[in-house]
Amino acid sequence: MALISQTSPSYCTHAEVLRYKAGNNVIFSMTNNVEASKMKEPRAGFLFSSCNSAKKAHIMHIDGPGVGCKRGHQVIVAASPPTEDSVIATEPLTKADLVSYLASGCKPKDKWRIGTEHEKFGFELGTLRPMTYAQIAELLNGIAERFDWDKIMEGDKIIGLKQGKQSISLEPGGQFELSGAPVETLHQTCAEVNSHLYQVKAVTEEMGIGFLGIGFQPKWGLKDIPIMPKGRYEIMRNYMPKVGSLGLDMMFRTCTVQVNLDFFSEVDMIRKFRAGLALQPIATALFANSPFTEGKPNGYLSKRSHIWTDTDNNRAGMLPFVFDDSFGFEQYVDYALNVPMYFVYRQKKYIDCTGMNFRDFLAGKLPCIPGELPTLNDWENHLTTIFPEVRLKRYLEMRGADGGPWRRLCALPAFWVGLLYDEVSLQKVLDMTADWTAEERQMLRNKVPVTGLKTPFRDGLLRHVAEDVVQLAKDGLERRGFKESGFLNEVTEVVRTGVTPAEKLLELYNEKWGQSVDPVFEELLY
């Protein structure tokens, strides 16, 4: 969590004027600072409004000293989910405060960063069975002790690690996730991934453990997957079957890679959000890498992507309202307020609030904790339980890609950085997709998990659009001037041949592997 406690003169950076003006002052004071159980947050933000106005909400998150807003002896802090009641609201939060929270992510271009997250399946090299929690705990402890990471505990269980702005966390079925630090270049991203894999392998090689880069568990059924001892996952596990047929598969048997990117202003956020949503099916096709279920082909190129279509449609999907003329921070807040809650974190415990309404929480009428009011921690926690193809927090998350081998862990951020961090390429994407209808975008979302780049689109195939998009990404990277375009080689080859990674795996399965999935554990071993 970032704290603002300097005594130097305070200021806030001015940016675009907010469509929705903040209402009452919201000032927070520290009570204690407990490690988050899942640190996926490292982001700096700049507030839209002036510190001189007592009529604005003040929400700030910083990396360096000397920046912030201060009132007397109180400090203004930003939340990192979930903390142990680390902030106290002196006044009730309003909808305006929630809008200002998102707006505080706006950053000048020279402060834009790249944050990459990836998940992978751990397995025993001898049996190919999933890692148990005991083995995962041994691995986490080993990394902490050898490479100086801080341990993140839930009760007496180790559930993650933190080092600077990097964190390692566990997904529900033991999927091992690195949430990378915000970095300036793709070279730094790739170096971070390589360092992480070196540290993991240094410990796991002694344990007889390997890691698999794929989008869906290829061999084992749900009953074979260990359950991680994290309170939030128990609540989700009980709730998922009530709202979709594939939610447990999502929790326990999928892996993804995603990239988190910044925006300058509300208008810039809108443009990037729209470009990201329109092109997310192309990213899904380029990185499709989950064609097997329980030892056999499953009929999909990206089973992981298909699973999200029937996990919980109240919190997933293509968000057609993002393309409305009225869209902005306020409209995303309205959407998020309507997404049913999962939990509230209090006294080191998760309280089941499934299906309840954050609007009621704002009014102190949440049935699971009647009379209590939310903090920004609660709002941030709630935002992490929303799973659309592109997600807005104080940055934008591109969420459409399957997990894969290490080269693709660098290729995904290269793809999106080239498209969204270069103004020329971004505008060309927006021009290209401007007349795509909501029905066409949804059609691509539904069909790409099955047919990939061979999905028919207008007068051709999606592959032809993808060729142009990958070229725009390459051009954008070249204009950045960091010699990063080589990271796109993986996807350049995919569009050149029209063959997705999943189709290559299926060819191996039917020929070289003799219709056994076991060799995939070696083929995609990190």
ChimeraX attribute file (.defattr): number of C-alpha atoms within 10 A of each C-alpha:
attribute: neighborCount
match mode: 1-to-1
recipient: residues
	/A:1	20
	/A:2	17
	/A:3	19
	/A:4	23
	/A:5	17
	/A:6	14
	/A:7	11
	/A:8	11
	/A:9	10
	/A:10	15
	/A:11	16
	/A:12	20
	/A:13	17
	/A:14	14
	/A:15	19
	/A:16	15
	/A:17	12
	/A:18	17
	/A:19	12
	/A:20	16
	/A:21	17
	/A:22	21
	/A:23	16
	/A:24	17
	/A:25	19
	/A:26	23
	/A:27	21
	/A:28	22
	/A:29	16
	/A:30	14
	/A:31	11
	/A:32	10
	/A:33	12
	/A:34	14
	/A:35	19
	/A:36	20
	/A:37	25
	/A:38	22
	/A:39	22
	/A:40	21
	/A:41	24
	/A:42	21
	/A:43	24
	/A:44	22
	/A:45	27
	/A:46	24
	/A:47	27
	/A:48	27
	/A:49	25
	/A:50	17
	/A:51	20
	/A:52	11
	/A:53	10
	/A:54	12
	/A:55	15
	/A:56	20
	/A:57	27
	/A:58	29
	/A:59	30
	/A:60	26
	/A:61	25
	/A:62	19
	/A:63	15
	/A:64	11
	/A:65	11
	/A:66	15
	/A:67	20
	/A:68	28
	/A:69	24
	/A:70	20
	/A:71	11
	/A:72	6
	/A:73	8
	/A:74	14
	/A:75	17
	/A:76	22
	/A:77	26
	/A:78	24
	/A:79	25
	/A:80	22
	/A:81	24
	/A:82	24
	/A:83	24
	/A:84	19
	/A:85	19
	/A:86	21
	/A:87	21
	/A:88	18
	/A:89	14
	/A:90	12
	/A:91	13
	/A:92	17
	/A:93	23
	/A:94	19
	/A:95	17
	/A:96	17
	/A:97	23
	/A:98	23
	/A:99	23
	/A:100	28
	/A:101	27
	/A:102	22
	/A:103	33
	/A:104	26
	/A:105	27
	/A:106	27
	/A:107	25
	/A:108	14
	/A:109	11
	/A:110	8
	/A:111	14
	/A:112	20
	/A:113	23
	/A:114	23
	/A:115	27
	/A:116	27
	/A:117	24
	/A:118	23
	/A:119	29
	/A:120	29
	/A:121	26
	/A:122	24
	/A:123	22
	/A:124	17
	/A:125	17
	/A:126	9
	/A:127	9
	/A:128	15
	/A:129	15
	/A:130	24
	/A:131	22
	/A:132	18
	/A:133	19
	/A:134	12
	/A:135	18
	/A:136	22
	/A:137	16
	/A:138	16
	/A:139	19
	/A:140	24
	/A:141	19
	/A:142	18
	/A:143	22
	/A:144	18
	/A:145	12
	/A:146	11
	/A:147	12
	/A:148	12
	/A:149	20
	/A:150	18
	/A:151	21
	/A:152	23
	/A:153	16
	/A:154	16
	/A:155	12
	/A:156	8
	/A:157	15
	/A:158	22
	/A:159	24
	/A:160	27
	/A:161	25
	/A:162	22
	/A:163	15
	/A:164	10
	/A:165	16
	/A:166	21
	/A:167	24
	/A:168	25
	/A:169	23
	/A:170	23
	/A:171	22
	/A:172	24
	/A:173	27
	/A:174	28
	/A:175	28
	/A:176	21
	/A:177	20
	/A:178	25
	/A:179	26
	/A:180	26
	/A:181	23
	/A:182	22
	/A:183	17
	/A:184	15
	/A:185	18
	/A:186	24
	/A:187	16
	/A:188	15
	/A:189	22
	/A:190	19
	/A:191	12
	/A:192	19
	/A:193	22
	/A:194	15
	/A:195	12
	/A:196	17
	/A:197	15
	/A:198	13
	/A:199	16
	/A:200	20
	/A:201	19
	/A:202	15
	/A:203	18
	/A:204	22
	/A:205	11
	/A:206	8
	/A:207	14
	/A:208	13
	/A:209	23
	/A:210	23
	/A:211	26
	/A:212	25
	/A:213	29
	/A:214	32
	/A:215	30
	/A:216	31
	/A:217	28
	/A:218	23
	/A:219	20
	/A:220	16
	/A:221	14
	/A:222	15
	/A:223	8
	/A:224	12
	/A:225	18
	/A:226	15
	/A:227	19
	/A:228	21
	/A:229	19
	/A:230	20
	/A:231	17
	/A:232	18
	/A:233	18
	/A:234	15
	/A:235	17
	/A:236	19
	/A:237	16
	/A:238	12
	/A:239	18
	/A:240	19
	/A:241	14
	/A:242	11
	/A:243	14
	/A:244	17
	/A:245	15
	/A:246	17
	/A:247	22
	/A:248	21
	/A:249	20
	/A:250	22
	/A:251	21
	/A:252	24
	/A:253	25
	/A:254	27
	/A:255	28
	/A:256	25
	/A:257	28
	/A:258	23
	/A:259	25
	/A:260	26
	/A:261	25
	/A:262	29
	/A:263	27
	/A:264	21
	/A:265	21
	/A:266	22
	/A:267	14
	/A:268	15
	/A:269	23
	/A:270	17
	/A:271	19
	/A:272	25
	/A:273	21
	/A:274	23
	/A:275	25
	/A:276	27
	/A:277	25
	/A:278	28
	/A:279	23
	/A:280	23
	/A:281	30
	/A:282	26
	/A:283	25
	/A:284	26
	/A:285	37
	/A:286	30
	/A:287	31
	/A:288	34
	/A:289	33
	/A:290	32
	/A:291	28
	/A:292	26
	/A:293	19
	/A:294	14
	/A:295	16
	/A:296	15
	/A:297	20
	/A:298	15
	/A:299	14
	/A:300	23
	/A:301	30
	/A:302	31
	/A:303	27
	/A:304	29
	/A:305	30
	/A:306	19
	/A:307	20
	/A:308	22
	/A:309	17
	/A:310	15
	/A:311	24
	/A:312	21
	/A:313	14
	/A:314	16
	/A:315	19
	/A:316	19
	/A:317	20
	/A:318	19
	/A:319	18
	/A:320	15
	/A:321	15
	/A:322	17
	/A:323	19
	/A:324	10
	/A:325	7
	/A:326	11
	/A:327	14
	/A:328	21
	/A:329	24
	/A:330	21
	/A:331	16
	/A:332	20
	/A:333	20
	/A:334	14
	/A:335	15
	/A:336	22
	/A:337	21
	/A:338	15
	/A:339	22
	/A:340	19
	/A:341	22
	/A:342	22
	/A:343	23
	/A:344	21
	/A:345	19
	/A:346	14
	/A:347	9
	/A:348	15
	/A:349	16
	/A:350	18
	/A:351	17
	/A:352	21
	/A:353	18
	/A:354	17
	/A:355	13
	/A:356	18
	/A:357	19
	/A:358	22
	/A:359	18
	/A:360	15
	/A:361	24
	/A:362	20
	/A:363	16
	/A:364	16
	/A:365	16
	/A:366	19
	/A:367	13
	/A:368	15
	/A:369	15
	/A:370	12
	/A:371	12
	/A:372	15
	/A:373	19
	/A:374	20
	/A:375	25
	/A:376	23
	/A:377	23
	/A:378	22
	/A:379	21
	/A:380	21
	/A:381	21
	/A:382	21
	/A:383	19
	/A:384	14
	/A:385	17
	/A:386	22
	/A:387	20
	/A:388	20
	/A:389	24
	/A:390	25
	/A:391	22
	/A:392	23
	/A:393	20
	/A:394	27
	/A:395	25
	/A:396	19
	/A:397	23
	/A:398	25
	/A:399	23
	/A:400	29
	/A:401	28
	/A:402	33
	/A:403	28
	/A:404	27
	/A:405	17
	/A:406	17
	/A:407	16
	/A:408	22
	/A:409	26
	/A:410	26
	/A:411	23
	/A:412	24
	/A:413	27
	/A:414	29
	/A:415	24
	/A:416	28
	/A:417	26
	/A:418	28
	/A:419	29
	/A:420	26
	/A:421	22
	/A:422	19
	/A:423	14
	/A:424	15
	/A:425	23
	/A:426	23
	/A:427	16
	/A:428	15
	/A:429	24
	/A:430	17
	/A:431	12
	/A:432	15
	/A:433	15
	/A:434	13
	/A:435	9
	/A:436	12
	/A:437	13
	/A:438	14
	/A:439	10
	/A:440	14
	/A:441	18
	/A:442	16
	/A:443	15
	/A:444	23
	/A:445	26
	/A:446	15
	/A:447	18
	/A:448	26
	/A:449	26
	/A:450	21
	/A:451	20
	/A:452	29
	/A:453	29
	/A:454	18
	/A:455	18
	/A:456	17
	/A:457	15
	/A:458	9
	/A:459	7
	/A:460	11
	/A:461	15
	/A:462	23
	/A:463	24
	/A:464	17
	/A:465	16
	/A:466	24
	/A:467	18
	/A:468	14
	/A:469	23
	/A:470	24
	/A:471	17
	/A:472	22
	/A:473	25
	/A:474	25
	/A:475	17
	/A:476	26
	/A:477	28
	/A:478	16
	/A:479	17
	/A:480	16
	/A:481	9
	/A:482	12
	/A:483	13
	/A:484	20
	/A:485	21
	/A:486	14
	/A:487	23
	/A:488	23
	/A:489	15
	/A:490	17
	/A:491	26
	/A:492	19
	/A:493	13
	/A:494	19
	/A:495	22
	/A:496	12
	/A:497	10
	/A:498	22
	/A:499	18
	/A:500	24
	/A:501	22
	/A:502	25
	/A:503	19
	/A:504	12
	/A:505	23
	/A:506	20
	/A:507	12
	/A:508	18
	/A:509	20
	/A:510	13
	/A:511	11
	/A:512	10
	/A:513	15
	/A:514	10
	/A:515	16
	/A:516	16
	/A:517	21
	/A:518	14
	/A:519	16
	/A:520	19
	/A:521	20
	/A:522	12
	/A:523	13
	/A:524	15
	/A:525	18
	/A:526	17
